[in-house]
């Protein structure tokens, strides 16, 4: 298994928007709208996880 921290701002923005949209839908439209800007880094990280089978190892 390979774990890589995501640092690319464009990819972080996309992940944040996707997560917000999913939570907004799961909450029946409650909560912050999905078009909010990504929060500034606050100690949390975003990571890409790839299994050894997908990685070709």
N, C-alpha and C positions, 0 to 999 in steps of 0.2 A: 504494500500500500504506500502511496506517495501523497504527502500533504504539503501543499505549497501556499504560502500567504499571497493573497491578491493585493497588489499595490497600484495597479493601473486605474486612474481616476475614472476613465470611461467605463471600464468593466465594473467598478464599484458602484457607479451611478446606475447602471443597468440592473445589477443585482438588488440594489436598494429599491428601485422602482418596481421590479418584479415582486419582491417580498411585500411591499406596501399594497400593491394591487391585489395580491392573493389574500392578505389579511383583511383588506377592505371588503372583498367579496365574501370571505368566510364569516365575517361579522355582520353580514346583511346590509352593508353600506354604512355601518357605524365606524367611528374612528377617523383618523386623519385621511384626507384624500390621497390617492396614490401619486399625484403629481407634485407632491412636496419635494423640495430639494433634499439631497442626501445629508444626514446630520454630519457634522464635523467629527473627525476621529476623536473618540473619547476612551481609548483603551481597549475597545473591542476590535476584533480583526475579522476579515473575511478570508476563507480558505477554500482552495480547490482540492478535492479528495479524489484520487484515481486509484482504483484497485489494481493489483498486480496483473490480473487477467486482462484488463483494458489497456494497461501500460505496455503490454508485450514482454513483460519480465517473466 
